[in-house]
Amino acid sequence: MENNTTVRNAFTMKLKPGFEAEYKLRHDTIWPELQTLLSESGIQDYSIFLDETTLTLFAVQKISKDFDTTFLPNHPIVKKWWSYMGDIMETNADNSPKTIMLKEVFHLD
């Protein structure tokens, strides 16, 4: 259930073919310092789903209403994670994952 201090945020990313198991493994063993950083930056209830037919990753999270969208992309731990994940995902020149932000059109609590 969403509260008045968070908003839902959703986006897609794209996995490269053949890396489904590796993507899952890397997230099953997510670095503790990255997990802490995400939580402390205002991200809660974060899930990533995989459409195995298109290799589209669908991410949904709750973020604090005052979430600073510029903080994480500039943090050294996030940059290191992007570099670590860059070989198995479609990325931008700076290794950040190519993302498409999604517009919420329906919600039911």
Secondary structure by P-SEA (a helix, b strand, c coil): cccccbbbbbbbbbbcccaaaaaaaaaaaccaaaaaaaaaacccbbbbbbcccccbbbbbbbbccccccccccccaaaaaaaaaaccccccccccccbbbbbbbccccc
